[in-house]
Amino acid sequence: MAPRGDAPATDSASRTLVLGIDGGRRIVQCGPNSAAVIGRAPQEVIGRAAADLVADEAKAELETLLEALAAGQERTAVLAVPRGDGGPSPDAVVTAQPMLGGETGTGPAGLLYVRVPLPPSERYQDPALMRRALMDDQLTRFGASLDLDQSARGLVDVVVPHYCNAASVLVLESLVAADEVHSESGSAVLRRIAVTSDDGNPGWGATFPVGEVLVFPEGTPYRQVMETAQPVHLPHIDAAAAGAIGSKWRRRPAGDLLSGVSMVLLPMIARDTLLGFIACTRIPGFRKFDAYDVEIGMEFAARAAIVIDNARQFSRERSTALALQRSLLPLRLSAPSSVEVRHRYLPGSKLVEVGGDWYESIALPGARVALIVGDVAGHGVRAAVTMGRLRTALHTLANLELPPADALHVMHELMIELGEQEPHFATCVYAVYDATTGTIEIASAGHLPPLLASPSGDTEYLTVPPAPPLGVAGGAAIESREFTVEDGSLFVIYTDGLVENRGRDIDDGLARLKGIFGPGAADSPMEDLAKATLAGVYADQHRDDIAVLIARLRRIPQDRFVSWTLPADPAAVRRARGLVRTRLEEWGLDELDYTTELLASELITNALRYAPGPIELRLLFERTLVCEVLDRSAALPRLRRAEDDDENGRGLLVVSQLAHRWGTRRTAAGKVVWCEQIVPGIDPDPVDLDSSWPGESHHRE
C-alpha cells in the first residue's frame, strides 16, 4: 500500500503547476509540467507577466491575489486559466503564497500554485493516488456508521469519483432483513441499497433503483460474481454484449447504459461468507479498468465487507432487542371506558433498547383497573428477561383478582426463588382503581410514591405503607392502603429513572414532576402531559431506564350500575329476576333478558346454598354487561362436572356455558362471583388506532 499522505483525497484527481513570481509580478520560475497543466511550454511562460496566464475577466481577481503578496498574506481564488494549446479550459484553483526575496524596491517574491482537474482520459491514471483515495480517511468516514443503508451510501460516495463514474451496492436480502446469513448460490435474492454516479446521467438511478429486490438471470456478469465469489472484470462492453445483458435481464435501458463502458464487479466477503458485491462502471472517455485496478478494488471491497458485516450484526442485534422489547412490554393497555391511560417507556441504552422497567394497565371485572409500574435492578437484556418473568406472573395474579398486597407478596416469594440462581430484586407499585366507588387501593414494594393530582389543583405524593423491594428478605410485610379519589384526578406512577440521574438529586426530580402535574394539569390533554414528563431526558446519555404510567380516573355514570340487597330467602331468586328484567328494559338490553335472569338465578341460588346472611346483586353496564353476586362466605366456588345422579353441581356449569366469561374474587366481608356477557353492537375490547405497539412511540420526543 502506498504511504498515507496528508493531502485530502479530493486532490487525487488534479494536477498542480508551481510558478515563481518576482517583485515585478513576472514569472521567473516554472514547473516542468506546465504543458500538461496549462498547455504551454516552460519557455513560453518564463518572463511573462502573471496576469497573462488568466482570462480577461479574471485579471482583477488575480491582481488582488498578487497585492496580498506585498502584505505577506496567502490568498486563494478560482480563476479561468485558458490553455495555450486551445484545449478545454476548466477553472483552476490559484493560490498566491509570499516568499522571502525579490529585487530591492520592487516588493517581495512569491509562488503561484495553479491546480487544474485532470482530463477524463487521465482521471484514473495514477494508481497510488487512487489507492490512497480509497483506503485512507474515506474508509474510516463511511465505516463510522453502524447503519446499513448509511454505510452503503458512504461506500458509493467514496468509490465515485475516486475509482469509477457510477457504482451500486447490492447485498443479500437476508442481510437487510437481519436474518442469519448463509452461503448463497447465484440465484440468491439481492437488494440494491445504494446507487450513485457523477456523469450527470439520471438513467443510472432510474434503471438501477435503490431498494429493488431481484434475482439476476443466468448468463449475466452479476450472476457470475454471485456464483463464483470472484471479481468479474469486463474491460470493454460493446453494444452487442450490453444488449445481450439487457435482453437476458429483460431490462433494455440497462443495455443502453452499459454500452461502451468498462465494468468490474467486486464481491464483498466477510468471515468466508459472500454478502453481496459492488458494481463499478467507467463510462466511455475514461481509462478502462485493468488488472491492477481490480486488485485495488478487491482490497477496498474486503474492507468494505467488514463495514457492511458490522452494520449487519448491529442491525440484527437491534432487531432482536426490539423484538424482545415488544414481546416483554404489554401488547396493549386496557381500562374501563371512564379511565384514560397514557404511558411512556424509554430504555437507558440506545444500543440495547431493552431494560428492566415495565408498566401495566389491566381492565378487571366490575369496572376496575390494575395500574402497575415496576423496576428490576440492573440494565440490558438480563434485567429485561427478569422483568418479563415478573410481568407475566403479575399479569396472571391480576387476572386472578388477588388484592394488591397479596399479589406483591406472591411476587416477593417468586423473586426469592429466582434469587437462588442469580441475585435479583425489583421495586413495584400496584394499584387497583374501582370506577364504581371512586376508590383506589395501593401497595408498594420499595417503590417511589405515586403522585395524585386532583381537579381542584391539589397535588400530593401518596403515603403508602413501606416495604422492602421484591426479593429482599426481612423488613416489614407488604400492606395496602385505600384512598378516595376525586373524579377526574390524575394518577401517576413511574420508575426512578424519571426523577433521578447523575446530575440531579431525586428531591429536585420529584419537585419537577409535581410541577408538571400542578394546577390546571387535570384539564390538560393526556398526550401533552405524557410528553412533558420526558421533556429534556432524551439528550441524557447516562440516564436510567424510564417507565411512566398516567391515568385520568373517573367514575362510570351512576345510571350505568345498580345494586340490590336481597334476604337469604329462596323467594329472593324470583325477586332478582324481576329487578334484572326491569333494569335491562331501561338500558335497552331486552334481548339479554332471558340469559341474564337465568345467570342471576344460578348465582343467587348458589349463594343461598353455601353462604349465610343477606346477598347483594349488582348489575353493571359498560362495554359489557356484568352481573355480580356478593355474599359473606370466603369459600370460592369451583366448577365441576356433575354425574348423572348428582342433584347439585350444575349451576356454575350453566353459568360457564352461557356467559362470555366468569370468575370470583375475595372481599373483606366475603367474596364476589361474577359473570360477563357481550352486548350486541359494542366492541368489548376496542383497539386504540392512534397507537401501535406500546413501545414504538416512546423513542420520539
Disulfide bonds with the S-S distance in Angstrom:
none
